[in-house]
Amino acid sequence: MNDLLSRLPAIPDLRDRCRALATLDAILSPDDWESRYHSFDASWDEGEEMASMRNGEGDDWFVVFSPVGAYGRGFDHEAPNAPELLTAVPEEFRRFAEEPAFGDEDGPTVTRCFWRAPGDDAWHGAAAERGGEHLFALLADGSAEAYRAWAEDCFEPEHEPALAAIEHVLALRPLTPAVVAALNPDTDLDELSADLTEIGYPRISDLADDPAS
C-alpha cells in the first residue's frame, strides 16, 4: 500500500489525471459508454466530484474530490472483501467510506482505501494483505506510454493512438479536431460535447473567458 501512496500525485494533479483518463476513454469509445473503463462526474454532488474505474469483471475503484480532500477506494473481486479497513478512515471522510454506491447489497466492498486532506503533505490509507495491486497501476503511472499500452490491450483500436495526442489530453489542454483524430479518426470533436461537459474538461471557450489566460 505504501508504494501506491508514494506514487499518487497531489490532489489537484490526481483530479486532473482522472479527468484526462475519462476523456481519453470517451474518445476511444465514443458510442459505447459501457465499454469505457474510466469516467468522471464533475457534478456528482454539490461541491463534490467523483472519478471511477470499472473493468467489467468485478474490479473497480472510486475517488471522491470534495472540500475536505480526496477519498479513494478500490475493490479486487478476486481478493477477500475487507470492510474492516474502513475503520481507519477519518471522520471527515466517513460519509464517502459508507457511500452505498461504493459497495453492493451486502454493504461496502473494499480491498484498499486512501485519503488526503488539503493540508496534508502525503496520502494515508489502509490495505488488505493481498489483492488490488493492479487496480491503480495506470492511475499511479500517469504516463502517455502507459495509457497507450493499456488502451491497445483493452480497446484494440484500429489506429494506434498518437503519444503526442495522449500527452495533450493528460496535460488537460483544450481539444482540437486534429488531436481527437490523432487518437481516434472515427471520433468527431462535436460528438464529445456532452462527455466533456460531464467530465469538466477545459474548452477553448473556457480559456477565452479566463482573464488570466
N, C-alpha and C positions, 0 to 999 in steps of 0.2 A: 504493500500500500504506500509506503514511504516513497518508493520510486515514482509512482504515479503522481503523488502530491508534489514532488520536487519538479516534475516535468510540466505540470499545468501552469499556464501563464497567469498573470494578474487578472482580476475580474473583468475590467474593460476589454482586455485582449481576448479573454476566453469568450466573452459575449460576441465580439466581432468574428471570431473563428467559427462559432456556432452559426451565426447568420450566413457566413460565407459557405459553409458546408451545405446548409439548406438550399442556398441559391444554386450552387453547383449541381446538386441533385435535381433541382427543378429544371435546369437547362438540359441535363442529360436524359431526364424522363418527364417531358412537359405534359404528356397526355395521360399519364398513368400515375396518379398520386400514390396509389397503393404500393407501387414498386419502388418508391423512394425510401431511403433509409433515414435521412435526416430531415427534420422540419424545425421551424422556428415560428412561434406565435408572439408577435410584438405587442399584442393586446390580450394576453392570456387572462389577466385580471387587472383591476385598477392599480396602476403603478408597478405592475409585475409582468415579466416576460418569461416564456418557457421554451427551452430547446429540448429536442428529443431525438433518439435514435431507436429504431425498431428494425430488426433484421428478418422478421417474418418467421423465425424459428423459435421464438420464445425469449430471445435475449433483447434487452432494451436498456436505455439509460435516459434520465431526465435531469435537466439543470434549470433551476428557477433563479432568475435575476430580479432582485427586489431592493427596496431602500435599505433593508437590514443586511444586505450582502447577497451571496450566492450559495445555493444549496444544491448538491448533485447526488444522485443515487443510481446504481446500476444493478441489474439482475442477470445472472448467468443461469439459464434454465437447466444446465447440466450439473450445477452445484446445489448443495442443500440451501434452502431458504434460511436466512439468518436474521429474522426481525429483531433479535436481541441486540443487534448492533445499534439500533435506533435509540437505545437508552443513553448512548454517548452524545447524541445530538443536543446542542444547547437550546435553551428555551426559546430564543428568538427565531429558531428555525424549526421548532416543533411542529408547527402547522403544516409545513411542507413535508416533513417526515411522515405525518399521518394522513397526507392527501390521498383520498380513495383512488384517484386516477393512477397513482403510482403503486398499484397492487392488483389483487384480484378479489373475488367474492369472499375469500378467507382472510383478507387483511393485507398488510404491506408485504411486498416481496423485495428482498434486497440481498445483494452479495457484498456490496461495498457502498459506502456513502462518504461524502466530504462536504466541507463548508468553509466559508471565509467571510468575515465581516469587513466592511470598507476600510477600517483602520488596521486590520491585521497585515503582517508582513509575510505570512505564509498560509498555506492551506492546512486544514486539520481534517481528520477522518477516522473511519473505522472500517475494517475489512474482515471477511471470513477467512479461515485458514487456507482455503483453496477456492479457485474459480474466479472468473471475472477479469483476469489479467488482460484478455484480448479486447474487452468491451470498449476501452477508452484509448486504444493504441493510436487510431487515426486522429482523434481529438488532441491527444497529447503531442503527437508529432507535428502536425500543423504545416507540413511542407507540401509544395506542389507535386514533388516527385511521389510522395506517399499517397496523395489523393489520386493521382493518375493511375498508379499501380492498383490501388484498391478499386477504382471505378472500372478499369478494364476487366477486372475479375467479376465484379458484381453486376455491371450494366452491359458488358460485352458490346460496346459501341462499334458501329460500322466504321467510324472515323476516329483515329486517335486524337483525344483532346490535347490541344497545344499547351505546353507547360507555361508559356508566357501568359496565355489567357487564364489559366488556373491561378497563376500568381496575381494577376489583375483582380480577380474576384476575391482571393484571400486578403488582398490589401483593401478590399471594400471600395474600390474605385468605381464610379458610375459605369454601368454597362453601355456598350455601343453595339450596333448590329455586327460590326467586324469581330468584336470579342465573342459574342454569342455564337457566331458562325464558326469561329476557331475552336469552339468547344463542341458544338453540335450544329452542323449546317442545316439540319432539318427543323431547327427551332427558330421561331421568329421573336424578336425582342418585344413586339407589341403584345404577343400572346402571353408573355410573362408578367404583365402588369399586375394582375391580382395576386400572384405569388410574391412579387416584390413588395407589394403593399403589406401583405400579411407578415412577411419577414422583416419589414422595416429596412430594406436595403436602400442605400442612398441613391437618389436620382440626380441627374444633371440639374434639374429644376430646383432641387433642394440646395445645391451649392449656389445657384444664382440668387436664391433668397437669403443666403447667409452673408451678412455684411462683412464677415471676416474672411470670406473667400476671395 
